[in-house]
Amino acid sequence: MSKRDEFVAAMRCVAHSVTVVSTNGEAGQHGATVSAFCSVSADPPMALVCLNAESKITELVEKNGSFTITVLPSDEQMVSDRFAGRHDNQLSSRFDGFEIKNGAPVVDGATIFHCDVESAVSAGSHRVVLGRVLSSTSGSIDPLIYLDGAYHQISKFEKAAE
């Protein structure tokens, strides 16, 4: 097994929150499902996303200079599929039917981070985009999870009897 195959197999064992990264500005509007997202700093608030360097979302995020991270709640698998492009042949836009706020689809229960691009660096096949968080909205504490090629839901352990 190649190092790449070993890496991919190992990463399938790591759970990720499912997010939609969207952007809207002079360069255009686009959104994509992304699993590589994390907080960077609280002082000042910063987050990062990793985007395929050859993708449309990467081009538009960098040209527009801003993006929104929408962390999906567990009941929004359809939104993830739509922004992953699974319905592109049936829609004129991934945003069809959504209310749009600050360039992002409004998703009930989502946690949202509106960001300006602070910097972006190349890392292998991706661009790591660092965002300065302009505003945050807390949503559901039951996020949609992606693990081993499938959607999952987290569950809280019941407190053990003492």
Secondary structure, 3 states (H helix, E strand, C coil): CCHHHHHHHHHCCCCEECEEEEEEECCEEEEEEECCEEEEEECCEEEEEEEECCCHHHHHHHHHCEEEEEECECCCHHHHHHHCCCCHHHCCCCCCCCCEECCEECCCCCEEEEEEEEEEEEECCEEEEEEEEEEEECCCCCEEEEECCEEEECCCCCCCCC
